[in-house]
Amino acid sequence: MNSKESIKPDIVMKEFWRVNERFADLFNAVLFNGKNVIKSDMLKEMDTDISGTIKWKKGQSSLKRVRDIVKKEYDGVEFNILGIEIQDKVHYAMPLRTMIYDGLGYLKEYNELKSKNRYTSGMTSDEFLSGMKKDDRLHPIITIVLYYSEMPWDGPVSIKDMMIHMRPEIENIFTDYKMNLVQVRDSDRYKFKNKDVKMVFEITKSIYEENFNNIYDKYNHRNISIEVLRMISVMTDAPYLMDITDNNKRGNVNMCNALKKLQDESKLLGRQEGLEAGRQEGLEAGRQEGLEAGRQEGLEAGRSEERIKAIVSMLELGLTKEQIITKYSEDEYEKAEEEYKRAQELLRASQAADRLYEFIMESENIVFFGGAGVSTESGIPDFRSKDGLYNQHDVEFDKYEPEYLLSAECLHHKPKVFFEFYRQKMDARGIQPNITHKVLAELEKMGKLKAVITQNIDGLHQLAGSKNVIELHGATTRNYCEKCRKKYPSDYIYESKEAVPHCTVCGGIVRPDVTLYGEQLPAGAYESAVKAIKEADMFIVAGTSLKVYPAAGLVWDFKGSHLVVLNREPLDFKLDAQNDIEYTGSMGDVFAKLDNMLHMG
């Protein structure tokens, strides 16, 4: 695998600028003439997802956007929001794009304020109408667009530049939006103080200009870190520099030796000529053909990531597959389509989490009822999905019905078969709780969640920290002798050398403390579940097909305000669109977003 495949340019960029000292130095040099205004020790990483929903009178529109790098800069108790957008090509709508990104950032904070204020008492009618209290304030968002290319930026730098010609009377009242553009080729005008940042900009600019003497003069016999060299490799599109970093294990490289290797092999000169030829072709053949030439350039340079991003943007705009593959390959389209679908999934999850958070904040007695789907993202298969336990064909067990293998009848009539299946398929030792288990435990600590009712037998809710767990089907973490009821630890069955484990006292069969098919649910557990559900004002049903009775009938005992159904497959439920939620997709996506909101709020 070559460096282009193993290390993605956007990852290299983001990792470099995530370092607070470099991030702060960029802003100080570009915006404050080198003054130490942004303090590196006051920076904190922020969520880059700025997706938002804009509500209209007759509906709403959702926008899915993720920024490159975003940090909070604290100024006492308050903070500013600083972002970097990275471009290797001229984007002729970049001022508009940046304005939208900043606007979505403000919208996200505004929506969070609205959600927080919704249940605040004492608001005036005007405050309630806007969702903002009179003294509420948003936090400033400042964005830098970092453009790395040897060709100058020839696109607009403000919204005004994108406008038609305006009469002076209109121009005088026009509200402009100017982006903060940084061009690497003009970077000598900035007063960088961080040695890594200074080195990246200075060496990159010199390579653009093919001024190798300047590099030799300043960096002769000096070593450069692998991280910095990777940045230079990405910004100059020099894969041979990246190859050097891949083959070096010491953490440092002699820069002059690296450049000499490039010159000796005439790689840089050839690349420069190829780029220029592609540009001339684009200028002569028109913009569309120029884009095609640029695409070919990307293919030759291995920049598949940028092409996939372009296709994703086209999909967001509603272009069809037929329209897209005229300029891009089938393979690129499929990768982009997968990325687009994933982005849409995350957007749906984010929207579900937003509503779920609102319901949680207004509820005081929440009950969670979960099935096998709650644990699938921990690596435990469910039962009835296409990849579930009942659809995992094993020649050894194919002659039996899945339910039979986990039945009391199998345990008593074919114990060897039962325990062989149990040891192979039901061993949850070493499995860790996922984000859903952890968030539920957090909600319990907050006093919101009063009970977890589970059909699962893996014990992950308790492992995550939940205390009030009602186990309808028992748990594999406990075992007991059928004759004398002596208790045994969870490892006893799995580590027993007997095909059928027996009691060391009376010789009876040692079985897991779980409710098998053909056995009654523990009366105490079922009654506790019914009582908890009847008292709940919010009921979350998650990861269950609701096909196993009597547990499936528990949902009809709920008489509260909000019913939330989270499951991979849709359930046959008629829900109130205003007061209920139905979400089909990854439960982990929803609870990951909910986790962020709980810690922010």
JOVENQUI-V612442 format. One line per field, one symbol per residue. ss: DSSP state (2 for helix, 1 for strand, 0 for the rest). A space follows every 50 residues. Layout:
ss: ???
This chain:
ss: 00222200222222222002222222222220000000022211100010 01111100111110010011111110011111111110000002222222 22222222222222222000000022222200000000001111111000 00000001022200000222222000010111122222200000222222 22222222000222222220001112222222222200222222222000 01112222222222002222222222222222222022222222222222 20022222222222220000222200000222222222222222222222 22222222222200011111022202220000000000222000000000 02222012222220222222222220000000002222222222200011 11110000022222000011100111111110000011002222200000 01000000111111001000002222222222222001111100000000 22222220000111110000000000000011100022222222222222 0
